[in-house]
Amino acid sequence: MKFLLILTVTLLLAQCWNKLGRCRETCEQNEVFHIMCKNEGMCCISPKHLPARN
């Protein structure tokens, strides 16, 4: 039971960019790096969630 609680908390804390991205060591193939996470990992975001460039 404790393991499930710890796993849930860890997954929630590993989110970034207003919960649209995930903190990872390397981004998956369908994700792009946008900003750094607090744990020095990369915030990997789906390209459709990135802000538009002018």
N, C-alpha and C positions, 0 to 999 in steps of 0.2 A: 504494500500500500504506500509506503514511504517512497519507493522507487517511482511510482506513478506520479506522485505529487512533485517530486524533484524533476522528473522529465517534463511535466507540464510547465513548471516555472521556467526551466531552462529554455524551452521552445518559445515561450512568450518573450523572454528577455533577448532572444536572438533576432528580434525583428528591428527594422530600421525604416527610415523614410516614411514616417506616418503609417507604419504597419503594412506598407506595400512591398517592402524589400526584405531580404534575409541577410544576416551577417554570415559570411562564409570565408574560408581560406581562398577558394577559387570559385569563380562564378560558373554556373552551368552553361551549356551551349546556347540556350535560348534566353540568357540573361546578359545584362551589361553592368559594368562597374560604374557607380555614380559618386559615392562619397565613402569616407572611411568610417568604420564603426568604432565605438568606444574601446573595444577589445583589440583594436588595430587590425581587424579583419576588414574585408571589403563588403560594402552594402551592395548586394546584387539585386537588380530590379529588372522586371520585364520592360522592354523598350516602349510598350504602349503606356506605361505609367510615368515616363520621364517628362519633365516640363518641355514645352515647345520652345525651340530656338527661333529667334527673329532674324 
